[in-house]
């Protein structure tokens, strides 16, 4: 669930500790089907995909790393399903190998975080100096990862490709060009486990490129920019993921995007509330807004139809406004 945000950091730490890291493959229909068969029906799509990924790793590794991100700041909480991931996996995938846990909870101070890192490192080495050095190197890689995205307006996938040495020649907005159409800028808001997973979102980013749209995503903004966006709407941060929706959406609205598209999982309570706040803000600002909801039964043709209609409307609106100004 947190792969796109923290993969380089965790990969570095585990490799520095001498682990051979096995990464599950791309999400596909089989993975989602296997995951959905193990959980109750009202579980969100990303969580079903997560369970499917764990099943795909079972038998191919000695242990599975499942971190718990409880809080990233004082009184800033995460979704309850994130907090119970290790226990849920033990319950629904009993054949899974040993689960390596680490809890990130900044409400409990840095001392607690250091102890958690040390407990994780003890699976590989009893040497505290080696564990501390691995953690320090991992944090450096994470900061580099953040700077790379914000400085070059890259998506998570593009940044990971560069760090892994597999950078592609064409980046996300390189195909956007004017073919007689009105060139528009669209802001995308949502969590990386939806926006970056092509199976979950039905290749949303790829389609945006094909429609000659310049799009911006949450990871292209700095933490300060997102926090400024949150301050303009809710004043304080309550959810760990709030920056990706409210902070990013508010910043986009204040910086002249032509439209905003929200992407969320069906049944997600926090997202429903946050998307509504951005929708109301966009309405008062006169900026077109559309929310796409994804679950395993979402029809691809429906997503394409709504996306085409929304982008055509945004182009027409921009063209009309330009003519009026002229």
C-alpha positions, 0 to 999 in steps of 0.5 A: 500500500505504501510501495510508491512512497517509500520503496527506495528507502525500504529497499536500501535499508534491507539491502544494506542489512544483507537481505535479498529483496524480492518485489512482487510483479505488476498488479493484474486481474489474477492478483485482484481476483485472488485477493478479493476471494480472501477478504470480505466484500466491502474491502476496498480495491487497493487492499484486495490487490495488496492481499493478492500480492502477498499471495503471489509472494508466498512460496517465493520468499522467506519473509514478507515486509509489512510496515505499519504507518500509524502517524506522520505527525502529532494527532495525524492518523492513518486509515484503520486498515493500514494499521491492521495489515500484518494481523489481517494478512496472518488471518486471511493468508495463513500460508504466508511466511514470516511477517517482518513488522515495523511501526511508524508512529511519530506521536510516540517520539523519535525514540520509539521510531529508533527502537522500531528500526533497531527491532527490524534490523535485528532480524538480520544483524545484532550489530547496532552500528550496522543497523544505524548505518543502514537506516541513515543510508536509507533516509538519504535515499528517501530524501533524494527520491523526494527531491527528484520528484519535486524538482523534475515534476516526475511521477512515482513510477518515473522516479523509481525507474530513474533510481533503479537505472531503468529510466524511459526516454519519454516521460509522462508529459513528453507526448503532450503536444498541440494537434489543433486542440486546446492544450489543457492542464489537469491536476490529479488528486488521490493516493499513489496506490490508485494513481500509480497502479495501472490495473487499479485505475485502468491506465488513467495516466497513460490515457491522459498522455494520449489525450494530449493533456498536461497533468500534474500529480501530488508527488510533483509538489513539495511538502510545504506546498501541500501543507499550504493547501491544507491550511487554506481549507482545513487549517490542520492535518488530520489524516496521513493521506490528507496532503495527497487530496486536500493539500494537493487539490487546494494548491492546484486550485490556487495555481491555475489548473484548467480542471481537477480529477479525483481518483478514489477507491469505492467505500473509502470514508476519509476520501469521500469527505476529502473529495467533497471538500475539494469539489466544493472548493473547485465549484466556488473557484469555477474550476471543473472537477470530476471524481472517478471511483474504482472497485474491481467491477468498474468498467474500463469503457465507463472510465474512458467515456467519462474521461473523454467527456470531461476533457472535452468540456474543459477544452471547450470551456477554456476556448470560450473564455479565451474568446471572450477575453479577446 
